[in-house]
């Protein structure tokens, strides 16, 4: 039981991010993920097209 008390004590010391911060960086993360997915998809289509020309 002492371990659970220690966990509760440590969790109260954690500085949780506020909503504005979380939304800002979540949108940035999703945006970058979509951008990279489209970039690599485009490279894949381009390589397939170039391979088909031979």
N, C-alpha and C positions, 0 to 999 in steps of 0.2 A: 504494500500500500504506500510505502514511502516513495517508491518510484513514481507512482501516479501523482503524488503531491509535488514531487520535483518537476514533473512534466507540466503540471498546471502552473507552477511558479515560473517556469521558463517561458511558457506560452504567453503569460501576461506581460513579459518583457519584449515580445516581438512587436515591431512597428509595422503594422499592416498598411499597405498603400491605400490611398483614397480612391474614390470612384473615378474622378476626373483623370487621374494618372493611369488607372487600369484601362479605361476606355481608349485613351490616347495611344498607349503602347499596344493594345490588342488590335486596334485598327491598323497601326503601322505594321504589325506582324502579319496580319491577314493580307494586307495590301502587298507586302513584299512576297509573300507566298504565292499569291495569284500572279504577280508580275513574273516571278521566276518560272512558274509552271507554264505560262504562255510563252516565255522566252525559249525554254527548252523544247516545248512542243513545236515552235516555229523552226528551231534548229533541226529537229527530227524530220519535219515535213520537207525542209530544204534539202537535207541529206538524202532523203528518199527520192526526191525529185531529181537531184543530180545523179544519183545512182541509176535511175531509170533512163537517163540520157545515153548511157554507154551502150 
